[in-house]
Amino acid sequence: MNTDKIYAQTLAVEYAPKDTSKIIALRKLDRKAKMPATVFTYTFGIIASLVTGLGMCLAMKVIGSGVASMVFGIIIGIIGFIAMGVNYPIYKRLLENGKKKYAFEIVELAKEISES
């Protein structure tokens, strides 16, 4: 197997002009299926990280002082860690739902493109 030839073909396909509107429509449908999951995951992950950081600041007494602040910070930090832990399973479920929603349209369009 000539891997250089396969690599060259892959690059040629990637850089070849995509004039057909069906390919563009297929890419848009693919983006439409995946985008909500991606946006939610990044947003939720950033918020969870900020919550964890706030909890750590409180626990290490960078913000606030006293035992109550430290205990409250530990609780907030644990909540942030849990949110970060469930972020990926939520992403997978949202991505699966998005793919199910647009699966028929994407498969039909891909069949049309491959047959022509």
VEXGU-606553 format. One record per atom (N, C-alpha, C): residue number from 1; atom name; x, y, z; residue in three letters. Coordinates in Angstrom, 2 decimals. Example, Ala and Ser with C-alpha at 12.3 -4.5 7.8 and 13.67 -1.06 7.14 Angstrom:
REM residues 2
<1, "N", <13.19, -5.69, 7.80>, "ALA">
<1, "CA", <12.30, -4.50, 7.80>, "ALA">
<1, "C", <13.20, -3.30, 7.80>, "ALA">
<2, "N", <12.85, -2.25, 7.08>, "SER">
<2, "CA", <13.67, -1.06, 7.14>, "SER">
<2, "C", <12.90, 0.03, 7.87>, "SER">
***
This chain:
REM residues 116
<1, "N", <0.85, -1.18, 0.00>, "MET">
<1, "CA", <0.00, 0.00, 0.00>, "MET">
<1, "C", <0.89, 1.24, 0.00>, "MET">
<2, "N", <0.61, 2.13, -0.90>, "ASN">
<2, "CA", <1.40, 3.35, -1.03>, "ASN">
<2, "C", <0.74, 4.46, -0.21>, "ASN">
<3, "N", <1.28, 4.72, 0.97>, "THR">
<3, "CA", <0.67, 5.71, 1.86>, "THR">
<3, "C", <0.85, 7.13, 1.34>, "THR">
<4, "N", <1.91, 7.37, 0.59>, "ASP">
<4, "CA", <2.12, 8.70, 0.02>, "ASP">
<4, "C", <1.01, 9.04, -0.97>, "ASP">
<5, "N", <0.63, 8.06, -1.75>, "LYS">
<5, "CA", <-0.43, 8.27, -2.74>, "LYS">
<5, "C", <-1.77, 8.54, -2.06>, "LYS">
<6, "N", <-2.06, 7.78, -1.01>, "ILE">
<6, "CA", <-3.31, 7.98, -0.26>, "ILE">
<6, "C", <-3.32, 9.36, 0.38>, "ILE">
<7, "N", <-2.20, 9.76, 0.95>, "TYR">
<7, "CA", <-2.10, 11.07, 1.59>, "TYR">
<7, "C", <-2.29, 12.19, 0.56>, "TYR">
<8, "N", <-1.68, 12.02, -0.60>, "ALA">
<8, "CA", <-1.81, 13.03, -1.66>, "ALA">
<8, "C", <-3.26, 13.13, -2.14>, "ALA">
<9, "N", <-3.93, 12.01, -2.27>, "GLN">
<9, "CA", <-5.34, 12.03, -2.69>, "GLN">
<9, "C", <-6.21, 12.69, -1.64>, "GLN">
<10, "N", <-5.94, 12.42, -0.38>, "THR">
<10, "CA", <-6.70, 13.02, 0.70>, "THR">
<10, "C", <-6.56, 14.54, 0.70>, "THR">
<11, "N", <-5.34, 15.00, 0.52>, "LEU">
<11, "CA", <-5.11, 16.45, 0.46>, "LEU">
<11, "C", <-5.74, 17.07, -0.77>, "LEU">
<12, "N", <-5.67, 16.37, -1.90>, "ALA">
<12, "CA", <-6.27, 16.89, -3.13>, "ALA">
<12, "C", <-7.77, 17.03, -2.98>, "ALA">
<13, "N", <-8.40, 16.07, -2.35>, "VAL">
<13, "CA", <-9.85, 16.14, -2.13>, "VAL">
<13, "C", <-10.19, 17.28, -1.18>, "VAL">
<14, "N", <-9.35, 17.47, -0.17>, "GLU">
<14, "CA", <-9.61, 18.53, 0.81>, "GLU">
<14, "C", <-9.51, 19.92, 0.19>, "GLU">
<15, "N", <-8.56, 20.11, -0.72>, "TYR">
<15, "CA", <-8.34, 21.43, -1.29>, "TYR">
<15, "C", <-9.04, 21.65, -2.62>, "TYR">
<16, "N", <-9.67, 20.63, -3.15>, "ALA">
<16, "CA", <-10.38, 20.79, -4.41>, "ALA">
<16, "C", <-11.60, 21.68, -4.20>, "ALA">
<17, "N", <-11.93, 22.52, -5.17>, "PRO">
<17, "CA", <-13.10, 23.38, -4.99>, "PRO">
<17, "C", <-14.39, 22.56, -4.93>, "PRO">
<18, "N", <-15.22, 22.93, -3.99>, "LYS">
<18, "CA", <-16.49, 22.24, -3.79>, "LYS">
<18, "C", <-17.61, 23.10, -4.38>, "LYS">
<19, "N", <-17.83, 22.95, -5.66>, "ASP">
<19, "CA", <-18.82, 23.77, -6.34>, "ASP">
<19, "C", <-20.23, 23.24, -6.19>, "ASP">
<20, "N", <-20.37, 21.97, -5.89>, "THR">
<20, "CA", <-21.72, 21.41, -5.82>, "THR">
<20, "C", <-22.41, 21.89, -4.56>, "THR">
<21, "N", <-23.62, 22.29, -4.73>, "SER">
<21, "CA", <-24.38, 22.80, -3.58>, "SER">
<21, "C", <-24.80, 21.68, -2.65>, "SER">
<22, "N", <-24.82, 20.45, -3.15>, "LYS">
<22, "CA", <-25.19, 19.33, -2.29>, "LYS">
<22, "C", <-24.14, 19.08, -1.21>, "LYS">
<23, "N", <-22.89, 19.23, -1.56>, "ILE">
<23, "CA", <-21.83, 19.03, -0.57>, "ILE">
<23, "C", <-21.88, 20.14, 0.48>, "ILE">
<24, "N", <-22.13, 21.34, 0.03>, "ILE">
<24, "CA", <-22.25, 22.46, 0.96>, "ILE">
<24, "C", <-23.45, 22.26, 1.88>, "ILE">
<25, "N", <-24.56, 21.79, 1.31>, "ALA">
<25, "CA", <-25.75, 21.51, 2.12>, "ALA">
<25, "C", <-25.47, 20.40, 3.12>, "ALA">
<26, "N", <-24.71, 19.39, 2.71>, "LEU">
<26, "CA", <-24.37, 18.29, 3.61>, "LEU">
<26, "C", <-23.51, 18.78, 4.77>, "LEU">
<27, "N", <-22.55, 19.64, 4.48>, "ARG">
<27, "CA", <-21.71, 20.20, 5.55>, "ARG">
<27, "C", <-22.54, 21.06, 6.50>, "ARG">
<28, "N", <-23.46, 21.84, 5.96>, "LYS">
<28, "CA", <-24.31, 22.67, 6.81>, "LYS">
<28, "C", <-25.19, 21.82, 7.71>, "LYS">
<29, "N", <-25.74, 20.74, 7.17>, "LEU">
<29, "CA", <-26.55, 19.85, 7.99>, "LEU">
<29, "C", <-25.71, 19.20, 9.09>, "LEU">
<30, "N", <-24.49, 18.82, 8.74>, "ASP">
<30, "CA", <-23.60, 18.22, 9.73>, "ASP">
<30, "C", <-23.30, 19.21, 10.85>, "ASP">
<31, "N", <-23.00, 20.45, 10.47>, "ARG">
<31, "CA", <-22.76, 21.50, 11.47>, "ARG">
<31, "C", <-23.99, 21.76, 12.32>, "ARG">
<32, "N", <-25.14, 21.77, 11.67>, "LYS">
<32, "CA", <-26.39, 22.02, 12.37>, "LYS">
<32, "C", <-26.68, 20.93, 13.39>, "LYS">
<33, "N", <-26.28, 19.71, 13.09>, "ALA">
<33, "CA", <-26.50, 18.60, 14.01>, "ALA">
<33, "C", <-25.54, 18.66, 15.20>, "ALA">
<34, "N", <-24.32, 19.13, 14.98>, "LYS">
<34, "CA", <-23.30, 19.09, 16.04>, "LYS">
<34, "C", <-23.15, 20.38, 16.83>, "LYS">
<35, "N", <-23.54, 21.51, 16.26>, "MET">
<35, "CA", <-23.27, 22.81, 16.88>, "MET">
<35, "C", <-23.92, 23.01, 18.25>, "MET">
<36, "N", <-25.20, 22.67, 18.45>, "PRO">
<36, "CA", <-25.79, 22.92, 19.78>, "PRO">
<36, "C", <-25.06, 22.18, 20.90>, "PRO">
<37, "N", <-24.66, 20.95, 20.64>, "ALA">
<37, "CA", <-23.94, 20.18, 21.66>, "ALA">
<37, "C", <-22.59, 20.83, 21.97>, "ALA">
<38, "N", <-21.91, 21.29, 20.95>, "THR">
<38, "CA", <-20.59, 21.90, 21.14>, "THR">
<38, "C", <-20.69, 23.21, 21.92>, "THR">
<39, "N", <-21.64, 24.05, 21.54>, "VAL">
<39, "CA", <-21.80, 25.34, 22.22>, "VAL">
<39, "C", <-22.17, 25.13, 23.68>, "VAL">
<40, "N", <-23.10, 24.21, 23.93>, "PHE">
<40, "CA", <-23.50, 23.95, 25.32>, "PHE">
<40, "C", <-22.32, 23.44, 26.13>, "PHE">
<41, "N", <-21.55, 22.52, 25.56>, "THR">
<41, "CA", <-20.45, 21.92, 26.29>, "THR">
<41, "C", <-19.39, 22.94, 26.67>, "THR">
<42, "N", <-19.01, 23.79, 25.71>, "TYR">
<42, "CA", <-18.02, 24.82, 26.04>, "TYR">
<42, "C", <-18.54, 25.78, 27.10>, "TYR">
<43, "N", <-19.78, 26.22, 26.95>, "THR">
<43, "CA", <-20.35, 27.16, 27.91>, "THR">
<43, "C", <-20.45, 26.54, 29.29>, "THR">
<44, "N", <-20.98, 25.34, 29.36>, "PHE">
<44, "CA", <-21.15, 24.66, 30.65>, "PHE">
<44, "C", <-19.79, 24.36, 31.28>, "PHE">
<45, "N", <-18.81, 23.98, 30.47>, "GLY">
<45, "CA", <-17.49, 23.68, 30.99>, "GLY">
<45, "C", <-16.80, 24.91, 31.56>, "GLY">
<46, "N", <-16.94, 26.03, 30.87>, "ILE">
<46, "CA", <-16.35, 27.28, 31.36>, "ILE">
<46, "C", <-16.99, 27.70, 32.68>, "ILE">
<47, "N", <-18.31, 27.61, 32.74>, "ILE">
<47, "CA", <-19.02, 27.98, 33.97>, "ILE">
<47, "C", <-18.61, 27.04, 35.12>, "ILE">
<48, "N", <-18.53, 25.74, 34.84>, "ALA">
<48, "CA", <-18.13, 24.78, 35.88>, "ALA">
<48, "C", <-16.71, 25.06, 36.37>, "ALA">
<49, "N", <-15.82, 25.42, 35.46>, "SER">
<49, "CA", <-14.45, 25.74, 35.86>, "SER">
<49, "C", <-14.40, 26.99, 36.73>, "SER">
<50, "N", <-15.19, 27.98, 36.38>, "LEU">
<50, "CA", <-15.24, 29.20, 37.18>, "LEU">
<50, "C", <-15.81, 28.94, 38.57>, "LEU">
<51, "N", <-16.82, 28.10, 38.64>, "VAL">
<51, "CA", <-17.40, 27.74, 39.94>, "VAL">
<51, "C", <-16.36, 27.00, 40.79>, "VAL">
<52, "N", <-15.64, 26.09, 40.17>, "THR">
<52, "CA", <-14.59, 25.37, 40.89>, "THR">
<52, "C", <-13.51, 26.33, 41.39>, "THR">
<53, "N", <-13.12, 27.26, 40.55>, "GLY">
<53, "CA", <-12.11, 28.24, 40.95>, "GLY">
<53, "C", <-12.58, 29.11, 42.10>, "GLY">
<54, "N", <-13.84, 29.50, 42.06>, "LEU">
<54, "CA", <-14.39, 30.28, 43.17>, "LEU">
<54, "C", <-14.36, 29.47, 44.45>, "LEU">
<55, "N", <-14.74, 28.21, 44.36>, "GLY">
<55, "CA", <-14.70, 27.35, 45.54>, "GLY">
<55, "C", <-13.29, 27.19, 46.09>, "GLY">
<56, "N", <-12.33, 27.06, 45.19>, "MET">
<56, "CA", <-10.94, 26.92, 45.65>, "MET">
<56, "C", <-10.44, 28.20, 46.30>, "MET">
<57, "N", <-10.82, 29.34, 45.73>, "CYS">
<57, "CA", <-10.42, 30.62, 46.34>, "CYS">
<57, "C", <-11.01, 30.77, 47.74>, "CYS">
<58, "N", <-12.26, 30.38, 47.88>, "LEU">
<58, "CA", <-12.88, 30.47, 49.20>, "LEU">
<58, "C", <-12.24, 29.47, 50.18>, "LEU">
<59, "N", <-11.96, 28.26, 49.69>, "ALA">
<59, "CA", <-11.39, 27.23, 50.57>, "ALA">
<59, "C", <-9.99, 27.59, 51.02>, "ALA">
<60, "N", <-9.22, 28.26, 50.17>, "MET">
<60, "CA", <-7.85, 28.64, 50.54>, "MET">
<60, "C", <-7.80, 30.02, 51.17>, "MET">
<61, "N", <-8.94, 30.60, 51.41>, "LYS">
<61, "CA", <-9.09, 31.89, 52.08>, "LYS">
<61, "C", <-8.43, 33.04, 51.32>, "LYS">
<62, "N", <-8.40, 32.92, 49.99>, "VAL">
<62, "CA", <-7.98, 34.05, 49.17>, "VAL">
<62, "C", <-9.08, 35.09, 49.19>, "VAL">
<63, "N", <-10.31, 34.59, 49.13>, "ILE">
<63, "CA", <-11.50, 35.43, 49.26>, "ILE">
<63, "C", <-12.16, 35.02, 50.57>, "ILE">
<64, "N", <-12.47, 35.96, 51.40>, "GLY">
<64, "CA", <-13.13, 35.65, 52.67>, "GLY">
<64, "C", <-12.14, 35.16, 53.70>, "GLY">
<65, "N", <-12.68, 34.93, 54.89>, "SER">
<65, "CA", <-11.84, 34.43, 55.98>, "SER">
<65, "C", <-12.73, 33.65, 56.94>, "SER">
<66, "N", <-12.13, 32.79, 57.68>, "GLY">
<66, "CA", <-12.86, 32.02, 58.67>, "GLY">
<66, "C", <-13.15, 30.61, 58.19>, "GLY">
<67, "N", <-13.63, 29.81, 59.14>, "VAL">
<67, "CA", <-13.94, 28.41, 58.86>, "VAL">
<67, "C", <-15.16, 28.28, 57.97>, "VAL">
<68, "N", <-16.15, 29.13, 58.16>, "ALA">
<68, "CA", <-17.37, 29.06, 57.35>, "ALA">
<68, "C", <-17.06, 29.29, 55.87>, "ALA">
<69, "N", <-16.18, 30.22, 55.60>, "SER">
<69, "CA", <-15.78, 30.50, 54.23>, "SER">
<69, "C", <-15.08, 29.30, 53.61>, "SER">
<70, "N", <-14.23, 28.65, 54.41>, "MET">
<70, "CA", <-13.52, 27.48, 53.90>, "MET">
<70, "C", <-14.48, 26.32, 53.61>, "MET">
<71, "N", <-15.40, 26.05, 54.50>, "VAL">
<71, "CA", <-16.37, 24.98, 54.30>, "VAL">
<71, "C", <-17.26, 25.28, 53.10>, "VAL">
<72, "N", <-17.72, 26.52, 53.01>, "PHE">
<72, "CA", <-18.54, 26.93, 51.88>, "PHE">
<72, "C", <-17.76, 26.79, 50.57>, "PHE">
<73, "N", <-16.48, 27.13, 50.60>, "GLY">
<73, "CA", <-15.63, 27.00, 49.42>, "GLY">
<73, "C", <-15.44, 25.55, 48.99>, "GLY">
<74, "N", <-15.28, 24.67, 49.95>, "ILE">
<74, "CA", <-15.15, 23.24, 49.64>, "ILE">
<74, "C", <-16.42, 22.72, 48.98>, "ILE">
<75, "N", <-17.56, 23.13, 49.51>, "ILE">
<75, "CA", <-18.84, 22.68, 48.94>, "ILE">
<75, "C", <-19.00, 23.21, 47.51>, "ILE">
<76, "N", <-18.70, 24.48, 47.32>, "ILE">
<76, "CA", <-18.81, 25.06, 45.97>, "ILE">
<76, "C", <-17.82, 24.38, 45.01>, "ILE">
<77, "N", <-16.61, 24.11, 45.49>, "GLY">
<77, "CA", <-15.62, 23.43, 44.66>, "GLY">
<77, "C", <-16.07, 22.04, 44.24>, "GLY">
<78, "N", <-16.65, 21.31, 45.16>, "ILE">
<78, "CA", <-17.15, 19.97, 44.84>, "ILE">
<78, "C", <-18.28, 20.05, 43.81>, "ILE">
<79, "N", <-19.15, 21.03, 43.95>, "ILE">
<79, "CA", <-20.22, 21.22, 42.96>, "ILE">
<79, "C", <-19.61, 21.50, 41.59>, "ILE">
<80, "N", <-18.58, 22.32, 41.54>, "GLY">
<80, "CA", <-17.91, 22.61, 40.27>, "GLY">
<80, "C", <-17.26, 21.38, 39.66>, "GLY">
<81, "N", <-16.62, 20.56, 40.50>, "PHE">
<81, "CA", <-16.01, 19.32, 40.00>, "PHE">
<81, "C", <-17.06, 18.35, 39.47>, "PHE">
<82, "N", <-18.18, 18.27, 40.15>, "ILE">
<82, "CA", <-19.27, 17.39, 39.69>, "ILE">
<82, "C", <-19.80, 17.89, 38.34>, "ILE">
<83, "N", <-19.96, 19.21, 38.22>, "ALA">
<83, "CA", <-20.44, 19.78, 36.95>, "ALA">
<83, "C", <-19.45, 19.47, 35.82>, "ALA">
<84, "N", <-18.16, 19.57, 36.11>, "MET">
<84, "CA", <-17.17, 19.23, 35.07>, "MET">
<84, "C", <-17.22, 17.75, 34.73>, "MET">
<85, "N", <-17.51, 16.92, 35.72>, "GLY">
<85, "CA", <-17.58, 15.48, 35.49>, "GLY">
<85, "C", <-18.76, 15.06, 34.63>, "GLY">
<86, "N", <-19.88, 15.75, 34.76>, "VAL">
<86, "CA", <-21.06, 15.37, 33.98>, "VAL">
<86, "C", <-21.11, 16.07, 32.63>, "VAL">
<87, "N", <-20.18, 16.97, 32.37>, "ASN">
<87, "CA", <-20.19, 17.73, 31.12>, "ASN">
<87, "C", <-20.06, 16.81, 29.91>, "ASN">
<88, "N", <-19.13, 15.88, 29.93>, "TYR">
<88, "CA", <-18.92, 15.00, 28.77>, "TYR">
<88, "C", <-20.12, 14.07, 28.51>, "TYR">
<89, "N", <-20.69, 13.43, 29.53>, "PRO">
<89, "CA", <-21.89, 12.62, 29.25>, "PRO">
<89, "C", <-23.05, 13.44, 28.69>, "PRO">
<90, "N", <-23.21, 14.67, 29.17>, "ILE">
<90, "CA", <-24.25, 15.53, 28.63>, "ILE">
<90, "C", <-23.95, 15.85, 27.17>, "ILE">
<91, "N", <-22.68, 16.12, 26.86>, "TYR">
<91, "CA", <-22.28, 16.39, 25.48>, "TYR">
<91, "C", <-22.61, 15.21, 24.58>, "TYR">
<92, "N", <-22.26, 14.02, 25.01>, "LYS">
<92, "CA", <-22.51, 12.83, 24.20>, "LYS">
<92, "C", <-24.00, 12.65, 23.94>, "LYS">
<93, "N", <-24.83, 12.89, 24.95>, "ARG">
<93, "CA", <-26.27, 12.74, 24.79>, "ARG">
<93, "C", <-26.82, 13.80, 23.84>, "ARG">
<94, "N", <-26.39, 15.05, 23.99>, "LEU">
<94, "CA", <-26.85, 16.11, 23.09>, "LEU">
<94, "C", <-26.40, 15.86, 21.65>, "LEU">
<95, "N", <-25.18, 15.38, 21.48>, "LEU">
<95, "CA", <-24.67, 15.08, 20.14>, "LEU">
<95, "C", <-25.46, 13.93, 19.51>, "LEU">
<96, "N", <-25.76, 12.94, 20.30>, "GLU">
<96, "CA", <-26.55, 11.80, 19.81>, "GLU">
<96, "C", <-27.95, 12.26, 19.39>, "GLU">
<97, "N", <-28.56, 13.11, 20.18>, "ASN">
<97, "CA", <-29.89, 13.63, 19.83>, "ASN">
<97, "C", <-29.84, 14.47, 18.57>, "ASN">
<98, "N", <-28.81, 15.29, 18.42>, "GLY">
<98, "CA", <-28.67, 16.11, 17.21>, "GLY">
<98, "C", <-28.46, 15.25, 15.98>, "GLY">
<99, "N", <-27.67, 14.21, 16.12>, "LYS">
<99, "CA", <-27.45, 13.31, 14.99>, "LYS">
<99, "C", <-28.72, 12.55, 14.62>, "LYS">
<100, "N", <-29.49, 12.14, 15.63>, "LYS">
<100, "CA", <-30.76, 11.46, 15.34>, "LYS">
<100, "C", <-31.73, 12.39, 14.61>, "LYS">
<101, "N", <-31.72, 13.65, 15.01>, "LYS">
<101, "CA", <-32.65, 14.62, 14.44>, "LYS">
<101, "C", <-32.40, 14.82, 12.95>, "LYS">
<102, "N", <-31.14, 14.87, 12.55>, "TYR">
<102, "CA", <-30.81, 15.16, 11.16>, "TYR">
<102, "C", <-30.30, 13.93, 10.39>, "TYR">
<103, "N", <-30.36, 12.76, 10.98>, "ALA">
<103, "CA", <-29.79, 11.56, 10.37>, "ALA">
<103, "C", <-30.41, 11.25, 9.01>, "ALA">
<104, "N", <-31.72, 11.28, 8.93>, "PHE">
<104, "CA", <-32.37, 10.91, 7.67>, "PHE">
<104, "C", <-31.97, 11.85, 6.54>, "PHE">
<105, "N", <-32.00, 13.15, 6.80>, "GLU">
<105, "CA", <-31.65, 14.12, 5.77>, "GLU">
<105, "C", <-30.19, 13.97, 5.33>, "GLU">
<106, "N", <-29.30, 13.76, 6.29>, "ILE">
<106, "CA", <-27.88, 13.63, 5.97>, "ILE">
<106, "C", <-27.62, 12.37, 5.16>, "ILE">
<107, "N", <-28.23, 11.26, 5.56>, "VAL">
<107, "CA", <-28.03, 10.00, 4.85>, "VAL">
<107, "C", <-28.57, 10.09, 3.43>, "VAL">
<108, "N", <-29.75, 10.68, 3.27>, "GLU">
<108, "CA", <-30.33, 10.80, 1.93>, "GLU">
<108, "C", <-29.46, 11.68, 1.03>, "GLU">
<109, "N", <-29.00, 12.79, 1.56>, "LEU">
<109, "CA", <-28.16, 13.69, 0.77>, "LEU">
<109, "C", <-26.82, 13.03, 0.44>, "LEU">
<110, "N", <-26.26, 12.28, 1.39>, "ALA">
<110, "CA", <-25.00, 11.58, 1.12>, "ALA">
<110, "C", <-25.19, 10.51, 0.05>, "ALA">
<111, "N", <-26.33, 9.84, 0.05>, "LYS">
<111, "CA", <-26.60, 8.85, -0.99>, "LYS">
<111, "C", <-26.70, 9.51, -2.36>, "LYS">
<112, "N", <-27.36, 10.65, -2.42>, "GLU">
<112, "CA", <-27.48, 11.38, -3.68>, "GLU">
<112, "C", <-26.10, 11.79, -4.21>, "GLU">
<113, "N", <-25.25, 12.26, -3.33>, "ILE">
<113, "CA", <-23.91, 12.69, -3.74>, "ILE">
<113, "C", <-23.08, 11.50, -4.21>, "ILE">
<114, "N", <-23.16, 10.39, -3.48>, "SER">
<114, "CA", <-22.33, 9.24, -3.85>, "SER">
<114, "C", <-22.82, 8.56, -5.12>, "SER">
<115, "N", <-24.10, 8.65, -5.43>, "GLU">
<115, "CA", <-24.62, 8.02, -6.63>, "GLU">
<115, "C", <-24.34, 8.83, -7.89>, "GLU">
<116, "N", <-24.18, 10.13, -7.73>, "SER">
<116, "CA", <-23.96, 10.95, -8.92>, "SER">
<116, "C", <-22.52, 11.02, -9.33>, "SER">
***
